[in-house]
């Protein structure tokens, strides 16, 4: 065998062994073509329908010059088009770049310029925002495409993508994509600093899907409700895509409206649902909660932020048929790192569980020495799920992957049984009077007050304490309280240096679309 023949054989073997993100829906369409895959409002797609629409969209994108390695930005709330275009770009080997629809034009401009997106796909009502972002950016995408979502009329110069899905362009010619080629560019939520672009590959995503299937008991007979935004990898990759991979039926909502979520669970007999604690709390407090038949809900998942123990206790009491998983991770892990199984939900309240199937986790000190059980340090991971690095940021990549471990920026510890507890983000640790105060511990104390619905705790500059522990509180409907009442309640449960020095009341906490509280905004508002 000569060199050319050997290289040709190696290529054929690689093609036969490869697995791409583009294959997810295609594989299910081959196994179960007529099963219902996706429901979005009036549209229902079988797996065969969805696979064909993805091929059609991929052909349309190819005709418009999109090819392997191109970055394609998408700015949209949840809709059917988002799902189709996500997989259509993958079939071309293009790199999907979802953008948070809550961002201002200047923030969008940073992402399209940093990513170098050649195509922008935008829901109709956000076209003006994208036009403004492009105008102030130093980068000009070659094409602007919109999808119908609200009925808004886009400005001149925008092409409609909705017709692509039904235009039969014939079978799509498969593109050779390596499992380690970047296929998604996910910008971190930026609750503390400017977003960074995490490059995810098919290898990372499939390893993560396996972790979710094993750790989250995700099955083909699930009827899964997807209400959180698809621009965030938690909903997109830990739930929706896993559902499509295993052959479950996915219901997609435009957003996480508590009343609609409760109505949909009852009407569609939903069996599986994920949302962050903030949405679970909003559902619990909604007047429809006890009016709806939620008995079909067998599996619930929570993540994105810490789940207050009092809320866990209430949720399990009011939904006795539901098993509850606590999920922990981050964008750079594609995203799931650990699962706390339902059987441990009450025994290990406060824990995020044990490492997922394809993740190895340790806790290290500032010199990267592994710490024993009970000692707090930075949480670090080794896993094929890890991103391929931060886009255009080799220095930050090297810093995050020092010594061959991905350093999460989270502080935590393992107990003697190997269960992980997340104490705080490194940036959320409050230095008050020379002592470390974990904001999460204070938040859990405040939440035990019967009048409190939500709270965020952080440090603000203080002449005496260097940083003063500060709590911003949302009270339950109809309740009133004073700062002194909250402080006195905490003093009974916390050391004096951990007790809030300042308490403020507000009607709502600022959050991003994935439910994370934006402490950055609170520090700016209350820091003075």
Secondary structure, DSSP 8 states (H G I E B T S, - for coil): --HHHHHHHHHHHHHHH---TTHHHHHHHHH-TTSEEEEETTEEEEHHHHHHHHHHHHHHHHHTT--TT-EEEEE--S-HHHHHHHHHHHHHT-EEEEE-TTS-HHHHHHHHHHHT-SEEEEEGGGHHHHHHHHHHSS---SEEEEE-SS-----TT-EE-GGGGGS---S-------TTSEEEEEE---SSSS--EEEEEHHHHHHHHHHHHHHHT--TT-EEEE-S-TTSHHHIIIIIHHHHHHT-EEEE-SS--HHHHHHHHHHHT--EEE--HHHHHHHHHSTTTTTS--TT--EEEE-SS---HHHHHHHHHH-TT-EEEEEEEEGGGTEEEEEE-GGGTTTTTT--BEE-TTEEEEEE-TT--B--TT--EEEEEEETTS-S-BTT-HHHHHHHTGGGSEEEEEEEEE-TTS-EEEEEEGGGEEEETTEEEEHHHHHHHHHTSTTEEEEEEEEEEETTTEEEEEEEEEE-TT----HHHHHHHHHTTS-TTTS-SEEEE-S---B-TTS-B-HHHHHHHH--
